[in-house]
Amino acid sequence: MRKHSRLWLMLGALLAFTLVAAACGDDDDEPEAAPATTAAPADDMADEDMADEDMADEDMADEDMADDMSLAGTSVEILGPETGAEAEGFLAAFAPFEERTGIDVQYSGTRDATTELNLALEAGEPPDIVVIPQPGRIIQFAESGDAVAIPDSVMGNIGGSYDSFWFDLAATGGHVYGVPNKGDVKSLVWYSPQGFADNGYEIPATWAELEALTEQMKADGNVPWCVGIESGDATGWAFTDWMEDMMLRLHGPDVYDQWVSNEIPFDDSRVVDVATFVGDIWFAEGNVLGGRDLIATTGFKEAALPIASGDCMMHRQANFAGAFFTEIGASLGPDGDVNVFYLPTVSDEFGQVVLGAGTHAVAFTDKPETLAVLEYIGTAEYADTRIKADKGGFLSPNRDHDTSLYSSDFDRTLAEILVSASPFRFDASDLMPGEVGAGEFWRSGTDFVSGAKTAEEFAEDVQDAWPS
């Protein structure tokens, strides 16, 4: 286009010169005319340059669109642990990506995602991407050669949007294998603001106040706690969360880290003490809805819901429990049907300890469309779109996402807890080797809760499962 424009300018100038010369030949008495110039007027040149630049921009945009649509008609299969409203929010986040690229994103959600992945790997037909909540599992899949390392080109586009901590969790051998999908705050207690107000209860600021409140609730004829740890093949993980929160509060982050790495064995007296501490809360007469006998068979999701009906007063669970309540039409926040408070510390010795977790998206195929979806999950656009879907249960660890998009002060409060924790520790069982953290810890922990094992037997069995 630029070459054609210049040719017309030169022809126009030549014609102008010819006309001027002809005029001079007809009138010899007139002074000789100044030579014509071949340059176009400055304004015309500027207009031509701008037009050329606009055409170049359009060409580049067309090329970008062509690049985006080069994978149109392909599909990417994702397996993950999010179900219900959370799954709806996850899929909603891909709407602009699918429209822009033509890639069909398919999602299958189950709480037994890791079990399904293992079966798929045995069959040689893994999903393209799996959302995994246990970094320890990610490392195992990486070291076995099943997971695909994130290419440098993808890391270059998303790496600066996260604290390196999130990538360190999913890194081994000099490569990163997981893209952060979401973050969770676990050190929360759910309660009914109206239920507390009706009974004159105050939010406890210390552990001593929480213990006193528990006794007052029982004296008033109320059930203090709702607890359930059933989760299919993952039954027991809710018990590990309680142990992790109490390990941080009773023994602090340094001992917590040693426990995670097995620098102190799982059957160390301090670990047994923590299990016993949790048991004293759960097993005491009148403390838990349904009593000890129902804890291991009550679904972790169903265990939360009696808060809204007033059948129990408190439930310790991560922020994603918000989706459970919104599914039944309950509102969240200080003026809503359900709200949260920070699980108090036992002492001031260890600071504002916060237990958290999160999930990573891990590729199991290296197809171009797989890597395109993986990169998108790491963008602020993914986080912002998912937040705007307003399905609850989602906090983004992406530092570039727009926190003003959260639909309520409730969600923004959770995000503030996540970023202001001092210190923050990732879920211990998710960091432990898979056969421990997502295996024997769950199984033997469930046996302890049901009464089939003592705290000492539970701890010894988990330690025996630790890989040598």
C-alpha positions, 0 to 999 in steps of 0.5 A: 500500500505504501509503494502504490501511494508514492507512485501516485505522488510522483505521477502527480508531481510530474503532471504538475511540472508539465502543466507549469512548463506549458503555461510558460511556453504560451506567455514569453513576457511573463517571468519564468516560473519557479521549478515545480517540486516533486514533494507533496504538501506537508499536510498531505504527506502526514495524512498519507503516513497516518493512513499507512500506519492505520493500515499497518495496525489493521494488518497486525490486528488481523494477524493477531486475530488469525494467530488467536484463531489458529487453534479454532475447532480444538478442545481441551479437557480439564479435570478438577476438584471443583463442583457445583457453583465453583465449577460454574465459576471456573467454566465461566472464566473461559468465556472470553478466551473461547470466543477469542480463540475458538478453543472448546474448554471442557471441564469435569469436576469431582472431589476424587479428581486425583483418583480419576487422574491415576486411573486415566494415567494407567489407561494412558489417556490422561486429561489435558489439564488437571487442577491439583490441590496438593503440591506434593502430588504435582512434584510426584507427577513431574518426577514420574514424567507424567506432568509437562513442564511449563514452557519458558514462553508461558512463564515469561508471560505470567511469571511476574503476576505472582509471588514466586512462592506459588511457583516454588510449590510446584517446581522441581529439577529446575522446572515449574509444573503448575500454574496457580489457579486459586488461593484459599484462606482456611483459618476461618470460623463460619457463624450466623450473625443473627444467631450470635445476636439472638444469644448475646454472643461476641466474636472471640478474639482469643482462644480462651474466649473461644473455649469460654464461648463453647461452654456458654453455648452448651449451657444455653442448649446450643450445639457449638460445632458442626464437623464432617470429614466425609469426602469419598476417596478423600475422606479425612482431609477436613481433619488434616486441616484442623490439625494443621491450624492447631499445629501452627497455633500450639507449636508455631511455624518453625515446628510446622515446617519441620513436620511438613518435611518430616524433619520431626517424625509424624509420631513426634510427641508434639504431633500426637499432642495436636491430634489429642487437642483436636480430639478433645474439642470434637469428642467432648459431650455436646460439642459437635452436632450428632456427636463423634459417631457421625463425624466420619460419615458426614460430608464436609459440605453438608456439615457446613449447612446447619449454620444457616438453619441454627442447628449448630453455631460454628463451623471451621472451614476454608473460604470456599465454603461460601459457595455451599451457602450461596447454593442454598440462597444464604447471603454472606457478610456481617449483615448476611445469613452467614459470616466468618471470623478469624480462628483465634490464636492460642497465644501471641507468640507466633503472630497472626498465623494463617493456614491457607491452600490453593490449586494449580493447573498442571498439563498432562499433554503438550498440545498447543491448545493445552498450553494456550489454556494453561497460560490463560489460567495464569492471567489476570483476565481469567481471575477477573472474569471468574470473579465477575461470574460471582459464583463464590468460593474463589480468591485469586493469588494473581497480583495483577487482578482487579480486587474491586471486582469482588462482589462484596465486602465479605470477599474483599475481607477474605482477600485481605486476610490472605495477603496480610497473613503473618506468617502464612503457611500452605496446607501441610498435607498438600505439601507432604508426599502423596502417599502420606498427605493424601493417603495415610494421613487421611485414612489413619486420621479418619480411623482416629476420629471414628475411634478405631485408632488412638492418637499414638497409633494414628501418628505411628501409622502415618510415619510408617507410610513416609517414603524412605 
